[in-house]
């Protein structure tokens, strides 16, 4: 039966090992996978053993890639699955990776949705509709979205704050043109027409009273 004759750290990644069987390179694998399988010099291995090592190593690399992807900001389940699929990770391997991420609390669409809403409202505020559409595009379920939007502030107040910042760059000589431009801007930010319209007119009155 074939025997593992050598385990050598890879030159460019000391956390990975080159495995030699009967003096010939067989595969590379992470040190953690080798440890989990008890791979050692003198160990007898079959072709099925080597394939099992290879599959587990692919999962380990996919998990490491997912962790790196998540290190920049929280992600939705769909975002991570799409990312892994583009890297050639199979659906069954992704399932195993997701199980590990969920056990450690790193994969949670509810947590992601709350982060997204809070981040948007802090740096680029928008209406409830826009937030809902953004989260849907990221694959978040409607019930999870609704829960994340539960504590969203008063939409009229948010629209006023957003609109006032934009309106300061608009000329005031034509009320109709001013209102139309501001309504269009607020609607693109996801505010419903009635909120956008009343907010635009209110802001116009405030700004003309200041002059």
Secondary structure as UniProt FT lines:
FT   STRAND          3..9
FT   TURN            14..15
FT   STRAND          16..21
FT   TURN            22..23
FT   STRAND          24..30
FT   HELIX           31..37
FT   TURN            41..42
FT   HELIX           47..72
FT   HELIX           77..86
FT   TURN            87..88
FT   HELIX           91..103
FT   TURN            104..105
FT   HELIX           109..123
FT   HELIX           128..137
FT   TURN            138..139
FT   HELIX           142..148
FT   TURN            149..151
FT   HELIX           155..167
FT   TURN            168..169
FT   HELIX           175..188
FT   TURN            189..190
FT   HELIX           193..210
//
